[in-house]
Amino acid sequence: MVTRRLIDWRDGIRALLALALFGLLLGHATAQDAASGPTEPLSIVGRQGRHVFAVEVMRTDADRSRGLMYRRTMAPDHGMLFDFQASAPVAMWMKNTYLPLDMLFIRADGTIAKIAADTEPLSTKVIPSNEPVLSVLELNAGTAARLRIHAGDRVEHALFERTPR
């Protein structure tokens, strides 16, 4: 004798709920990877010419604290600019940041003070500016070397004071 189990309507509801939950979790991870806010143009001018990027600008404590955490990708011509609103020594870290990054520490006049190249993902190691800076620009690791960007090069963005050259 063959017995058949009838599918109870509750089994169908459970399956739908499980599928919906899985979709929400997958959607959240995908949104985190692709998340990016509005961008602003930024240029770096050095001995090798001008390099243009589209940057997200982090202007609040909450935005600066989150930064690029949890993101898995960033377009090659994109970056994140941290506006500290006053020149002071700052320190960064890579906690919950999956992307290896180049960190450019920038003075109020727009000159690059220091480059921390190819930072270690997910590290809590502190990366200091070693001097007062107004901002930090994060780019994909290797960008500074590939474009031959150096300390002393000038960053052009509305954030930095216009000073005579």
Secondary structure, 3 states (H helix, E strand, C coil): CCCCCCCCHHHHHHHHHHHHHHHHHHHHHHHHHHCCCCCEEEEEEECCEEEEEEEEEECCHHHHHHCCCCCCCCCCCEEEEEEEEEEECCEECCCCCCCCEEEEEECCCCEEEEEECCCCCCCCCCEECCCCEEEEEEEECCHHHHHCCCCCCEEECCCCCCCCC
